[in-house]
Amino acid sequence: MRDKVEKALEKIRPMLMADGGNVELVDVSPDGVVKLKLTGACGCCPMSQMTLKMGVERILKQEVPEIKEVVSL
């Protein structure tokens, strides 16, 4: 599942990079929880949790239906 998540993140990264940010995959648990770290401008943005849940999580769940939740570290 980790490979699927990485491939899905490659589709998301250009959008984050356009605003000076990025995302790093930390872990994918066997129960479908994806742990990410927002970096660059996204790491300190007050809207980062909304970006994570409304953007990144939504797209990841579409691409990899086995994902249950996306959390930020």
mmJSON file of the N, C-alpha and C atoms, coordinates in Angstrom:
{"data_MODEL":{"atom_site":{
"group_PDB":["ATOM","ATOM","ATOM","ATOM","ATOM","ATOM","ATOM","ATOM","ATOM","ATOM","ATOM","ATOM","ATOM","ATOM","ATOM","ATOM","ATOM","ATOM","ATOM","ATOM","ATOM","ATOM","ATOM","ATOM","ATOM","ATOM","ATOM","ATOM","ATOM","ATOM","ATOM","ATOM","ATOM","ATOM","ATOM","ATOM","ATOM","ATOM","ATOM","ATOM","ATOM","ATOM","ATOM","ATOM","ATOM","ATOM","ATOM","ATOM","ATOM","ATOM","ATOM","ATOM","ATOM","ATOM","ATOM","ATOM","ATOM","ATOM","ATOM","ATOM","ATOM","ATOM","ATOM","ATOM","ATOM","ATOM","ATOM","ATOM","ATOM","ATOM","ATOM","ATOM","ATOM","ATOM","ATOM","ATOM","ATOM","ATOM","ATOM","ATOM","ATOM","ATOM","ATOM","ATOM","ATOM","ATOM","ATOM","ATOM","ATOM","ATOM","ATOM","ATOM","ATOM","ATOM","ATOM","ATOM","ATOM","ATOM","ATOM","ATOM","ATOM","ATOM","ATOM","ATOM","ATOM","ATOM","ATOM","ATOM","ATOM","ATOM","ATOM","ATOM","ATOM","ATOM","ATOM","ATOM","ATOM","ATOM","ATOM","ATOM","ATOM","ATOM","ATOM","ATOM","ATOM","ATOM","ATOM","ATOM","ATOM","ATOM","ATOM","ATOM","ATOM","ATOM","ATOM","ATOM","ATOM","ATOM","ATOM","ATOM","ATOM","ATOM","ATOM","ATOM","ATOM","ATOM","ATOM","ATOM","ATOM","ATOM","ATOM","ATOM","ATOM","ATOM","ATOM","ATOM","ATOM","ATOM","ATOM","ATOM","ATOM","ATOM","ATOM","ATOM","ATOM","ATOM","ATOM","ATOM","ATOM","ATOM","ATOM","ATOM","ATOM","ATOM","ATOM","ATOM","ATOM","ATOM","ATOM","ATOM","ATOM","ATOM","ATOM","ATOM","ATOM","ATOM","ATOM","ATOM","ATOM","ATOM","ATOM","ATOM","ATOM","ATOM","ATOM","ATOM","ATOM","ATOM","ATOM","ATOM","ATOM","ATOM","ATOM","ATOM","ATOM","ATOM","ATOM","ATOM","ATOM","ATOM","ATOM","ATOM","ATOM","ATOM","ATOM","ATOM","ATOM","ATOM","ATOM"],
"id":[1,2,3,4,5,6,7,8,9,10,11,12,13,14,15,16,17,18,19,20,21,22,23,24,25,26,27,28,29,30,31,32,33,34,35,36,37,38,39,40,41,42,43,44,45,46,47,48,49,50,51,52,53,54,55,56,57,58,59,60,61,62,63,64,65,66,67,68,69,70,71,72,73,74,75,76,77,78,79,80,81,82,83,84,85,86,87,88,89,90,91,92,93,94,95,96,97,98,99,100,101,102,103,104,105,106,107,108,109,110,111,112,113,114,115,116,117,118,119,120,121,122,123,124,125,126,127,128,129,130,131,132,133,134,135,136,137,138,139,140,141,142,143,144,145,146,147,148,149,150,151,152,153,154,155,156,157,158,159,160,161,162,163,164,165,166,167,168,169,170,171,172,173,174,175,176,177,178,179,180,181,182,183,184,185,186,187,188,189,190,191,192,193,194,195,196,197,198,199,200,201,202,203,204,205,206,207,208,209,210,211,212,213,214,215,216,217,218,219],
"type_symbol":["N","C","C","N","C","C","N","C","C","N","C","C","N","C","C","N","C","C","N","C","C","N","C","C","N","C","C","N","C","C","N","C","C","N","C","C","N","C","C","N","C","C","N","C","C","N","C","C","N","C","C","N","C","C","N","C","C","N","C","C","N","C","C","N","C","C","N","C","C","N","C","C","N","C","C","N","C","C","N","C","C","N","C","C","N","C","C","N","C","C","N","C","C","N","C","C","N","C","C","N","C","C","N","C","C","N","C","C","N","C","C","N","C","C","N","C","C","N","C","C","N","C","C","N","C","C","N","C","C","N","C","C","N","C","C","N","C","C","N","C","C","N","C","C","N","C","C","N","C","C","N","C","C","N","C","C","N","C","C","N","C","C","N","C","C","N","C","C","N","C","C","N","C","C","N","C","C","N","C","C","N","C","C","N","C","C","N","C","C","N","C","C","N","C","C","N","C","C","N","C","C","N","C","C","N","C","C","N","C","C","N","C","C","N","C","C","N","C","C"],
"label_atom_id":["N","CA","C","N","CA","C","N","CA","C","N","CA","C","N","CA","C","N","CA","C","N","CA","C","N","CA","C","N","CA","C","N","CA","C","N","CA","C","N","CA","C","N","CA","C","N","CA","C","N","CA","C","N","CA","C","N","CA","C","N","CA","C","N","CA","C","N","CA","C","N","CA","C","N","CA","C","N","CA","C","N","CA","C","N","CA","C","N","CA","C","N","CA","C","N","CA","C","N","CA","C","N","CA","C","N","CA","C","N","CA","C","N","CA","C","N","CA","C","N","CA","C","N","CA","C","N","CA","C","N","CA","C","N","CA","C","N","CA","C","N","CA","C","N","CA","C","N","CA","C","N","CA","C","N","CA","C","N","CA","C","N","CA","C","N","CA","C","N","CA","C","N","CA","C","N","CA","C","N","CA","C","N","CA","C","N","CA","C","N","CA","C","N","CA","C","N","CA","C","N","CA","C","N","CA","C","N","CA","C","N","CA","C","N","CA","C","N","CA","C","N","CA","C","N","CA","C","N","CA","C","N","CA","C","N","CA","C","N","CA","C","N","CA","C","N","CA","C","N","CA","C","N","CA","C"],
"label_alt_id":[null,null,null,null,null,null,null,null,null,null,null,null,null,null,null,null,null,null,null,null,null,null,null,null,null,null,null,null,null,null,null,null,null,null,null,null,null,null,null,null,null,null,null,null,null,null,null,null,null,null,null,null,null,null,null,null,null,null,null,null,null,null,null,null,null,null,null,null,null,null,null,null,null,null,null,null,null,null,null,null,null,null,null,null,null,null,null,null,null,null,null,null,null,null,null,null,null,null,null,null,null,null,null,null,null,null,null,null,null,null,null,null,null,null,null,null,null,null,null,null,null,null,null,null,null,null,null,null,null,null,null,null,null,null,null,null,null,null,null,null,null,null,null,null,null,null,null,null,null,null,null,null,null,null,null,null,null,null,null,null,null,null,null,null,null,null,null,null,null,null,null,null,null,null,null,null,null,null,null,null,null,null,null,null,null,null,null,null,null,null,null,null,null,null,null,null,null,null,null,null,null,null,null,null,null,null,null,null,null,null,null,null,null,null,null,null,null,null,null],
"label_comp_id":["MET","MET","MET","ARG","ARG","ARG","ASP","ASP","ASP","LYS","LYS","LYS","VAL","VAL","VAL","GLU","GLU","GLU","LYS","LYS","LYS","ALA","ALA","ALA","LEU","LEU","LEU","GLU","GLU","GLU","LYS","LYS","LYS","ILE","ILE","ILE","ARG","ARG","ARG","PRO","PRO","PRO","MET","MET","MET","LEU","LEU","LEU","MET","MET","MET","ALA","ALA","ALA","ASP","ASP","ASP","GLY","GLY","GLY","GLY","GLY","GLY","ASN","ASN","ASN","VAL","VAL","VAL","GLU","GLU","GLU","LEU","LEU","LEU","VAL","VAL","VAL","ASP","ASP","ASP","VAL","VAL","VAL","SER","SER","SER","PRO","PRO","PRO","ASP","ASP","ASP","GLY","GLY","GLY","VAL","VAL","VAL","VAL","VAL","VAL","LYS","LYS","LYS","LEU","LEU","LEU","LYS","LYS","LYS","LEU","LEU","LEU","THR","THR","THR","GLY","GLY","GLY","ALA","ALA","ALA","CYS","CYS","CYS","GLY","GLY","GLY","CYS","CYS","CYS","CYS","CYS","CYS","PRO","PRO","PRO","MET","MET","MET","SER","SER","SER","GLN","GLN","GLN","MET","MET","MET","THR","THR","THR","LEU","LEU","LEU","LYS","LYS","LYS","MET","MET","MET","GLY","GLY","GLY","VAL","VAL","VAL","GLU","GLU","GLU","ARG","ARG","ARG","ILE","ILE","ILE","LEU","LEU","LEU","LYS","LYS","LYS","GLN","GLN","GLN","GLU","GLU","GLU","VAL","VAL","VAL","PRO","PRO","PRO","GLU","GLU","GLU","ILE","ILE","ILE","LYS","LYS","LYS","GLU","GLU","GLU","VAL","VAL","VAL","VAL","VAL","VAL","SER","SER","SER","LEU","LEU","LEU"],
"label_asym_id":["A","A","A","A","A","A","A","A","A","A","A","A","A","A","A","A","A","A","A","A","A","A","A","A","A","A","A","A","A","A","A","A","A","A","A","A","A","A","A","A","A","A","A","A","A","A","A","A","A","A","A","A","A","A","A","A","A","A","A","A","A","A","A","A","A","A","A","A","A","A","A","A","A","A","A","A","A","A","A","A","A","A","A","A","A","A","A","A","A","A","A","A","A","A","A","A","A","A","A","A","A","A","A","A","A","A","A","A","A","A","A","A","A","A","A","A","A","A","A","A","A","A","A","A","A","A","A","A","A","A","A","A","A","A","A","A","A","A","A","A","A","A","A","A","A","A","A","A","A","A","A","A","A","A","A","A","A","A","A","A","A","A","A","A","A","A","A","A","A","A","A","A","A","A","A","A","A","A","A","A","A","A","A","A","A","A","A","A","A","A","A","A","A","A","A","A","A","A","A","A","A","A","A","A","A","A","A","A","A","A","A","A","A","A","A","A","A","A","A"],
"label_entity_id":["1","1","1","1","1","1","1","1","1","1","1","1","1","1","1","1","1","1","1","1","1","1","1","1","1","1","1","1","1","1","1","1","1","1","1","1","1","1","1","1","1","1","1","1","1","1","1","1","1","1","1","1","1","1","1","1","1","1","1","1","1","1","1","1","1","1","1","1","1","1","1","1","1","1","1","1","1","1","1","1","1","1","1","1","1","1","1","1","1","1","1","1","1","1","1","1","1","1","1","1","1","1","1","1","1","1","1","1","1","1","1","1","1","1","1","1","1","1","1","1","1","1","1","1","1","1","1","1","1","1","1","1","1","1","1","1","1","1","1","1","1","1","1","1","1","1","1","1","1","1","1","1","1","1","1","1","1","1","1","1","1","1","1","1","1","1","1","1","1","1","1","1","1","1","1","1","1","1","1","1","1","1","1","1","1","1","1","1","1","1","1","1","1","1","1","1","1","1","1","1","1","1","1","1","1","1","1","1","1","1","1","1","1","1","1","1","1","1","1"],
"label_seq_id":[1,1,1,2,2,2,3,3,3,4,4,4,5,5,5,6,6,6,7,7,7,8,8,8,9,9,9,10,10,10,11,11,11,12,12,12,13,13,13,14,14,14,15,15,15,16,16,16,17,17,17,18,18,18,19,19,19,20,20,20,21,21,21,22,22,22,23,23,23,24,24,24,25,25,25,26,26,26,27,27,27,28,28,28,29,29,29,30,30,30,31,31,31,32,32,32,33,33,33,34,34,34,35,35,35,36,36,36,37,37,37,38,38,38,39,39,39,40,40,40,41,41,41,42,42,42,43,43,43,44,44,44,45,45,45,46,46,46,47,47,47,48,48,48,49,49,49,50,50,50,51,51,51,52,52,52,53,53,53,54,54,54,55,55,55,56,56,56,57,57,57,58,58,58,59,59,59,60,60,60,61,61,61,62,62,62,63,63,63,64,64,64,65,65,65,66,66,66,67,67,67,68,68,68,69,69,69,70,70,70,71,71,71,72,72,72,73,73,73],
"pdbx_PDB_ins_code":[null,null,null,null,null,null,null,null,null,null,null,null,null,null,null,null,null,null,null,null,null,null,null,null,null,null,null,null,null,null,null,null,null,null,null,null,null,null,null,null,null,null,null,null,null,null,null,null,null,null,null,null,null,null,null,null,null,null,null,null,null,null,null,null,null,null,null,null,null,null,null,null,null,null,null,null,null,null,null,null,null,null,null,null,null,null,null,null,null,null,null,null,null,null,null,null,null,null,null,null,null,null,null,null,null,null,null,null,null,null,null,null,null,null,null,null,null,null,null,null,null,null,null,null,null,null,null,null,null,null,null,null,null,null,null,null,null,null,null,null,null,null,null,null,null,null,null,null,null,null,null,null,null,null,null,null,null,null,null,null,null,null,null,null,null,null,null,null,null,null,null,null,null,null,null,null,null,null,null,null,null,null,null,null,null,null,null,null,null,null,null,null,null,null,null,null,null,null,null,null,null,null,null,null,null,null,null,null,null,null,null,null,null,null,null,null,null,null,null],
"Cartn_x":[0.83,0.0,0.877,2.053,2.951,3.283,3.516,3.827,2.649,1.435,0.247,0.117,0.399,0.307,1.354,2.577,3.642,3.244,2.667,2.242,1.144,0.22,-0.85,-0.282,0.698,1.312,2.027,2.563,3.222,2.241,0.972,-0.05,-0.393,-0.236,-0.594,0.547,1.771,2.929,3.002,2.726,2.82,1.927,0.749,-0.152,0.447,1.038,1.651,2.901,3.694,4.927,4.643,3.502,3.128,3.004,2.704,2.589,3.792,4.868,6.095,6.14,5.265,5.231,5.515,5.388,5.572,4.993,5.009,4.509,5.477,5.712,6.627,5.856,5.96,5.299,6.154,5.57,6.28,6.004,4.717,4.372,2.985,2.788,1.468,1.26,0.281,0.043,-0.783,-0.717,-1.489,-3.001,-3.463,-4.902,-5.362,-4.492,-4.903,-4.754,-3.93,-3.671,-2.367,-2.453,-1.286,-0.789,0.502,1.107,1.98,1.682,2.394,2.996,4.007,4.582,4.541,3.834,3.801,5.063,5.736,7.008,6.955,8.017,8.08,7.015,6.434,5.403,4.187,3.921,2.766,2.973,4.212,4.501,4.097,4.103,3.797,2.551,1.844,0.645,-0.518,-1.261,-2.406,-3.526,-3.517,-4.543,-4.086,-2.959,-2.387,-3.298,-4.018,-4.904,-6.067,-6.553,-7.617,-7.082,-5.883,-5.251,-5.099,-4.671,-4.449,-5.751,-6.78,-8.035,-8.878,-9.046,-9.94,-9.277,-7.969,-7.257,-6.535,-5.486,-4.611,-5.374,-6.079,-6.795,-7.848,-8.586,-9.64,-9.054,-7.965,-7.343,-6.734,-6.062,-5.458,-6.523,-7.646,-8.719,-9.33,-9.373,-9.864,-8.903,-7.614,-6.576,-6.331,-6.401,-6.111,-7.265,-8.318,-9.516,-9.267,-8.149,-7.856,-7.512,-7.235,-6.859,-8.09,-7.905,-8.977,-8.86,-7.617,-7.41,-6.014,-5.872,-4.58,-4.338,-3.179,-2.841,-1.514,-1.362,-0.156,0.694,1.998,2.911,3.533],
"Cartn_y":[-1.19,0.0,1.257,1.183,2.344,2.855,1.941,2.348,3.097,2.612,3.271,4.688,4.838,6.15,7.092,6.599,7.426,7.895,7.002,7.369,8.425,8.29,9.286,10.627,10.592,11.839,12.574,11.829,12.459,13.325,12.981,13.782,15.04,14.969,16.07,17.083,16.6,17.463,18.725,18.652,19.889,21.022,20.682,21.697,22.332,21.499,22.014,22.83,22.349,23.038,24.401,24.542,25.824,26.914,26.509,27.46,27.407,26.753,26.716,25.62,24.645,23.562,22.211,21.187,19.813,18.897,17.613,16.62,15.445,14.914,13.782,12.628,11.452,10.268,9.72,9.645,9.142,7.661,7.273,5.883,5.561,4.302,3.776,2.559,2.644,1.538,0.449,-0.776,-1.883,-1.65,-0.804,-0.545,0.638,1.151,2.168,3.614,3.868,5.244,5.712,6.821,7.385,8.565,8.554,9.65,10.46,11.751,12.653,13.808,14.416,15.635,16.686,17.769,18.883,19.701,20.045,20.754,22.054,22.838,24.118,25.06,25.836,26.795,26.097,24.869,24.126,23.75,23.581,23.16,24.178,25.454,26.501,27.305,26.875,27.589,27.32,28.367,28.15,27.327,27.208,26.429,25.002,24.597,23.292,22.117,22.188,21.077,20.966,22.099,22.055,21.482,21.903,21.357,19.854,19.418,17.994,17.204,17.641,16.884,17.057,18.282,18.552,18.295,18.373,18.183,16.855,16.747,15.573,14.292,14.283,13.071,12.668,13.626,13.338,12.676,13.234,12.683,11.315,11.17,9.871,8.78,9.101,8.106,7.729,8.678,8.363,7.425,7.693,6.916,5.564,5.537,4.316,4.101,3.404,3.243,2.551,1.842,1.148,2.117,3.361,4.357,4.716,4.701,5.042,6.49,6.967,8.308,8.79,10.118,10.746,11.687,11.544,12.41,13.103,14.259,15.053,14.932,14.858,14.818,16.162],
"Cartn_z":[0.0,0.0,0.0,0.594,0.648,-0.759,-1.698,-3.069,-3.709,-3.452,-3.991,-3.437,-2.142,-1.506,-2.1,-2.286,-2.881,-4.277,-5.079,-6.433,-6.392,-5.457,-5.317,-4.856,-3.969,-3.498,-4.627,-5.587,-6.735,-7.537,-7.498,-8.186,-7.388,-6.076,-5.178,-5.049,-5.076,-4.818,-5.677,-6.983,-7.778,-7.26,-6.746,-6.193,-4.933,-4.084,-2.863,-3.185,-4.135,-4.514,-5.136,-5.786,-6.384,-5.32,-4.091,-2.977,-2.047,-2.483,-1.684,-0.646,-0.75,0.237,-0.386,0.432,-0.018,1.046,0.77,1.72,1.727,2.913,3.092,3.726,3.131,3.679,4.811,6.005,7.174,7.381,7.322,7.6,7.047,6.741,6.386,7.279,8.164,9.092,8.417,8.919,8.342,8.389,9.339,9.447,8.592,7.697,6.739,7.176,8.197,8.633,7.999,7.268,6.592,7.41,7.739,8.495,7.552,7.496,6.604,7.387,6.782,7.334,6.238,6.508,5.576,5.785,4.697,4.798,3.996,4.121,3.422,3.952,3.058,3.45,4.065,3.655,4.194,5.661,6.073,7.441,8.488,8.121,9.101,8.744,7.73,7.284,8.237,8.618,9.511,8.865,7.547,6.846,6.553,7.091,6.744,7.099,8.211,8.574,7.595,7.109,6.111,4.799,4.417,3.208,3.341,4.51,4.744,4.633,5.316,5.358,4.094,3.65,2.519,1.166,1.123,-0.139,-0.213,0.587,0.512,0.868,1.99,2.413,1.38,0.865,-0.113,-1.365,-1.872,-3.077,-2.8,-1.665,-1.33,-1.211,-0.587,-0.44,-1.79,-2.728,-4.07,-4.784,-4.647,-5.338,-4.679,-3.339,-2.574,-1.584,-2.008,-1.163,0.182,0.321,1.585,2.719,2.396,3.408,4.24,5.547,6.48,6.934,7.138,7.682,7.311,7.2,6.977,8.153,8.792,9.93,9.665,10.282,10.144,11.4,11.198,12.346,12.567],
"occupancy":[1.0,1.0,1.0,1.0,1.0,1.0,1.0,1.0,1.0,1.0,1.0,1.0,1.0,1.0,1.0,1.0,1.0,1.0,1.0,1.0,1.0,1.0,1.0,1.0,1.0,1.0,1.0,1.0,1.0,1.0,1.0,1.0,1.0,1.0,1.0,1.0,1.0,1.0,1.0,1.0,1.0,1.0,1.0,1.0,1.0,1.0,1.0,1.0,1.0,1.0,1.0,1.0,1.0,1.0,1.0,1.0,1.0,1.0,1.0,1.0,1.0,1.0,1.0,1.0,1.0,1.0,1.0,1.0,1.0,1.0,1.0,1.0,1.0,1.0,1.0,1.0,1.0,1.0,1.0,1.0,1.0,1.0,1.0,1.0,1.0,1.0,1.0,1.0,1.0,1.0,1.0,1.0,1.0,1.0,1.0,1.0,1.0,1.0,1.0,1.0,1.0,1.0,1.0,1.0,1.0,1.0,1.0,1.0,1.0,1.0,1.0,1.0,1.0,1.0,1.0,1.0,1.0,1.0,1.0,1.0,1.0,1.0,1.0,1.0,1.0,1.0,1.0,1.0,1.0,1.0,1.0,1.0,1.0,1.0,1.0,1.0,1.0,1.0,1.0,1.0,1.0,1.0,1.0,1.0,1.0,1.0,1.0,1.0,1.0,1.0,1.0,1.0,1.0,1.0,1.0,1.0,1.0,1.0,1.0,1.0,1.0,1.0,1.0,1.0,1.0,1.0,1.0,1.0,1.0,1.0,1.0,1.0,1.0,1.0,1.0,1.0,1.0,1.0,1.0,1.0,1.0,1.0,1.0,1.0,1.0,1.0,1.0,1.0,1.0,1.0,1.0,1.0,1.0,1.0,1.0,1.0,1.0,1.0,1.0,1.0,1.0,1.0,1.0,1.0,1.0,1.0,1.0,1.0,1.0,1.0,1.0,1.0,1.0,1.0,1.0,1.0,1.0,1.0,1.0],
"B_iso_or_equiv":[0.0,0.0,0.0,0.0,0.0,0.0,0.0,0.0,0.0,0.0,0.0,0.0,0.0,0.0,0.0,0.0,0.0,0.0,0.0,0.0,0.0,0.0,0.0,0.0,0.0,0.0,0.0,0.0,0.0,0.0,0.0,0.0,0.0,0.0,0.0,0.0,0.0,0.0,0.0,0.0,0.0,0.0,0.0,0.0,0.0,0.0,0.0,0.0,0.0,0.0,0.0,0.0,0.0,0.0,0.0,0.0,0.0,0.0,0.0,0.0,0.0,0.0,0.0,0.0,0.0,0.0,0.0,0.0,0.0,0.0,0.0,0.0,0.0,0.0,0.0,0.0,0.0,0.0,0.0,0.0,0.0,0.0,0.0,0.0,0.0,0.0,0.0,0.0,0.0,0.0,0.0,0.0,0.0,0.0,0.0,0.0,0.0,0.0,0.0,0.0,0.0,0.0,0.0,0.0,0.0,0.0,0.0,0.0,0.0,0.0,0.0,0.0,0.0,0.0,0.0,0.0,0.0,0.0,0.0,0.0,0.0,0.0,0.0,0.0,0.0,0.0,0.0,0.0,0.0,0.0,0.0,0.0,0.0,0.0,0.0,0.0,0.0,0.0,0.0,0.0,0.0,0.0,0.0,0.0,0.0,0.0,0.0,0.0,0.0,0.0,0.0,0.0,0.0,0.0,0.0,0.0,0.0,0.0,0.0,0.0,0.0,0.0,0.0,0.0,0.0,0.0,0.0,0.0,0.0,0.0,0.0,0.0,0.0,0.0,0.0,0.0,0.0,0.0,0.0,0.0,0.0,0.0,0.0,0.0,0.0,0.0,0.0,0.0,0.0,0.0,0.0,0.0,0.0,0.0,0.0,0.0,0.0,0.0,0.0,0.0,0.0,0.0,0.0,0.0,0.0,0.0,0.0,0.0,0.0,0.0,0.0,0.0,0.0,0.0,0.0,0.0,0.0,0.0,0.0],
"pdbx_formal_charge":[null,null,null,null,null,null,null,null,null,null,null,null,null,null,null,null,null,null,null,null,null,null,null,null,null,null,null,null,null,null,null,null,null,null,null,null,null,null,null,null,null,null,null,null,null,null,null,null,null,null,null,null,null,null,null,null,null,null,null,null,null,null,null,null,null,null,null,null,null,null,null,null,null,null,null,null,null,null,null,null,null,null,null,null,null,null,null,null,null,null,null,null,null,null,null,null,null,null,null,null,null,null,null,null,null,null,null,null,null,null,null,null,null,null,null,null,null,null,null,null,null,null,null,null,null,null,null,null,null,null,null,null,null,null,null,null,null,null,null,null,null,null,null,null,null,null,null,null,null,null,null,null,null,null,null,null,null,null,null,null,null,null,null,null,null,null,null,null,null,null,null,null,null,null,null,null,null,null,null,null,null,null,null,null,null,null,null,null,null,null,null,null,null,null,null,null,null,null,null,null,null,null,null,null,null,null,null,null,null,null,null,null,null,null,null,null,null,null,null],
"auth_seq_id":[1,1,1,2,2,2,3,3,3,4,4,4,5,5,5,6,6,6,7,7,7,8,8,8,9,9,9,10,10,10,11,11,11,12,12,12,13,13,13,14,14,14,15,15,15,16,16,16,17,17,17,18,18,18,19,19,19,20,20,20,21,21,21,22,22,22,23,23,23,24,24,24,25,25,25,26,26,26,27,27,27,28,28,28,29,29,29,30,30,30,31,31,31,32,32,32,33,33,33,34,34,34,35,35,35,36,36,36,37,37,37,38,38,38,39,39,39,40,40,40,41,41,41,42,42,42,43,43,43,44,44,44,45,45,45,46,46,46,47,47,47,48,48,48,49,49,49,50,50,50,51,51,51,52,52,52,53,53,53,54,54,54,55,55,55,56,56,56,57,57,57,58,58,58,59,59,59,60,60,60,61,61,61,62,62,62,63,63,63,64,64,64,65,65,65,66,66,66,67,67,67,68,68,68,69,69,69,70,70,70,71,71,71,72,72,72,73,73,73],
"auth_comp_id":["MET","MET","MET","ARG","ARG","ARG","ASP","ASP","ASP","LYS","LYS","LYS","VAL","VAL","VAL","GLU","GLU","GLU","LYS","LYS","LYS","ALA","ALA","ALA","LEU","LEU","LEU","GLU","GLU","GLU","LYS","LYS","LYS","ILE","ILE","ILE","ARG","ARG","ARG","PRO","PRO","PRO","MET","MET","MET","LEU","LEU","LEU","MET","MET","MET","ALA","ALA","ALA","ASP","ASP","ASP","GLY","GLY","GLY","GLY","GLY","GLY","ASN","ASN","ASN","VAL","VAL","VAL","GLU","GLU","GLU","LEU","LEU","LEU","VAL","VAL","VAL","ASP","ASP","ASP","VAL","VAL","VAL","SER","SER","SER","PRO","PRO","PRO","ASP","ASP","ASP","GLY","GLY","GLY","VAL","VAL","VAL","VAL","VAL","VAL","LYS","LYS","LYS","LEU","LEU","LEU","LYS","LYS","LYS","LEU","LEU","LEU","THR","THR","THR","GLY","GLY","GLY","ALA","ALA","ALA","CYS","CYS","CYS","GLY","GLY","GLY","CYS","CYS","CYS","CYS","CYS","CYS","PRO","PRO","PRO","MET","MET","MET","SER","SER","SER","GLN","GLN","GLN","MET","MET","MET","THR","THR","THR","LEU","LEU","LEU","LYS","LYS","LYS","MET","MET","MET","GLY","GLY","GLY","VAL","VAL","VAL","GLU","GLU","GLU","ARG","ARG","ARG","ILE","ILE","ILE","LEU","LEU","LEU","LYS","LYS","LYS","GLN","GLN","GLN","GLU","GLU","GLU","VAL","VAL","VAL","PRO","PRO","PRO","GLU","GLU","GLU","ILE","ILE","ILE","LYS","LYS","LYS","GLU","GLU","GLU","VAL","VAL","VAL","VAL","VAL","VAL","SER","SER","SER","LEU","LEU","LEU"],
"auth_asym_id":["A","A","A","A","A","A","A","A","A","A","A","A","A","A","A","A","A","A","A","A","A","A","A","A","A","A","A","A","A","A","A","A","A","A","A","A","A","A","A","A","A","A","A","A","A","A","A","A","A","A","A","A","A","A","A","A","A","A","A","A","A","A","A","A","A","A","A","A","A","A","A","A","A","A","A","A","A","A","A","A","A","A","A","A","A","A","A","A","A","A","A","A","A","A","A","A","A","A","A","A","A","A","A","A","A","A","A","A","A","A","A","A","A","A","A","A","A","A","A","A","A","A","A","A","A","A","A","A","A","A","A","A","A","A","A","A","A","A","A","A","A","A","A","A","A","A","A","A","A","A","A","A","A","A","A","A","A","A","A","A","A","A","A","A","A","A","A","A","A","A","A","A","A","A","A","A","A","A","A","A","A","A","A","A","A","A","A","A","A","A","A","A","A","A","A","A","A","A","A","A","A","A","A","A","A","A","A","A","A","A","A","A","A","A","A","A","A","A","A"],
"auth_atom_id":["N","CA","C","N","CA","C","N","CA","C","N","CA","C","N","CA","C","N","CA","C","N","CA","C","N","CA","C","N","CA","C","N","CA","C","N","CA","C","N","CA","C","N","CA","C","N","CA","C","N","CA","C","N","CA","C","N","CA","C","N","CA","C","N","CA","C","N","CA","C","N","CA","C","N","CA","C","N","CA","C","N","CA","C","N","CA","C","N","CA","C","N","CA","C","N","CA","C","N","CA","C","N","CA","C","N","CA","C","N","CA","C","N","CA","C","N","CA","C","N","CA","C","N","CA","C","N","CA","C","N","CA","C","N","CA","C","N","CA","C","N","CA","C","N","CA","C","N","CA","C","N","CA","C","N","CA","C","N","CA","C","N","CA","C","N","CA","C","N","CA","C","N","CA","C","N","CA","C","N","CA","C","N","CA","C","N","CA","C","N","CA","C","N","CA","C","N","CA","C","N","CA","C","N","CA","C","N","CA","C","N","CA","C","N","CA","C","N","CA","C","N","CA","C","N","CA","C","N","CA","C","N","CA","C","N","CA","C","N","CA","C","N","CA","C","N","CA","C","N","CA","C","N","CA","C"],
"pdbx_PDB_model_num":[1,1,1,1,1,1,1,1,1,1,1,1,1,1,1,1,1,1,1,1,1,1,1,1,1,1,1,1,1,1,1,1,1,1,1,1,1,1,1,1,1,1,1,1,1,1,1,1,1,1,1,1,1,1,1,1,1,1,1,1,1,1,1,1,1,1,1,1,1,1,1,1,1,1,1,1,1,1,1,1,1,1,1,1,1,1,1,1,1,1,1,1,1,1,1,1,1,1,1,1,1,1,1,1,1,1,1,1,1,1,1,1,1,1,1,1,1,1,1,1,1,1,1,1,1,1,1,1,1,1,1,1,1,1,1,1,1,1,1,1,1,1,1,1,1,1,1,1,1,1,1,1,1,1,1,1,1,1,1,1,1,1,1,1,1,1,1,1,1,1,1,1,1,1,1,1,1,1,1,1,1,1,1,1,1,1,1,1,1,1,1,1,1,1,1,1,1,1,1,1,1,1,1,1,1,1,1,1,1,1,1,1,1,1,1,1,1,1,1]
}}}
